[in-house]
Amino acid sequence: SEAGARIAREVADEYTASTGEQRWVLGSMGPGTKLPTLGHIAYATVRDGFQANAEGLIAGGADALIVETTQDLLQT
């Protein structure tokens, strides 16, 4: 996540510098393929994965985080 966000940040900054038009980096999270509510995976495992994902995106320079469509409130 961090490496991807860092690359996107570099490209966005280069574009902004060359055109003067601001570009934003949005980090996408989820939804995943396992549903905690149905017992496919422990909630703590999903939570820890999303936390690591978010921290990497932020460290890489993402301006905002987008939580993708989820089917399970515990994922969200």
N, C-alpha and C positions, 0 to 999 in steps of 0.2 A: 504494500500500500504506500509506504513512504517513497520508495523509488519511483513508482508510477506518478505520484503526486508531484514529486520533485521535477520529473521530466515535463509534466504538463505545466508546472509553474514557470520553468525556464522558457518554454515555447510561448506561453501567454505573455510573459514579460518582454520577450524579444518582439512579439507582435505589437505590444503597447508602445515600445520604444520606437519602432519603425513607422507606426501609423498615428500614434497619439490617441488611439481608441483603446479604452480600458477593456481588458479581458479578464474573466474570472475563472478560477479553478474550482470545480465542484466535485467532491469526493463521494462516490456511490457506495452504499453499504447494503448488503443483504440481497435478497431475502434469505437465502439458504434453502436447503432441500429437506431439512428435518424439522418436525414440529414438536416443541416441548410439551404442548398441551396433550398431544396424542401419545406421549411417551417415547418418541423416536430418539430423543436426546435430552440430556439433563439441561435444565434452564441455565445453570451456572456455566456450562460449556459454551452455550450460545452467547451469554452475556460476556464472558471473557474473550471470546472471539471477536465480537463486535467492538469491545473496548480496545483490543489490540489494533483492529482495523482503523478505528477512529483516531487513535493516538498516532498511527503511522501516517494517515492522511494529513492530520494537522501538522505533524513534524515536517512533512514534505512540502507544506505550503498551501494546502487547500484553503480556500476562502470560506467554504461552507460544506456541510455534509448533507447528503440526500439519503433518506431511508427509503429503499425501494419498496414496492408493493409487498405486503406480507399477508399471510393467511391466518396468522396466529398472534393474538395480543401479546403473548410472552416473547415473541420475536421482536415486536415493536418496542 
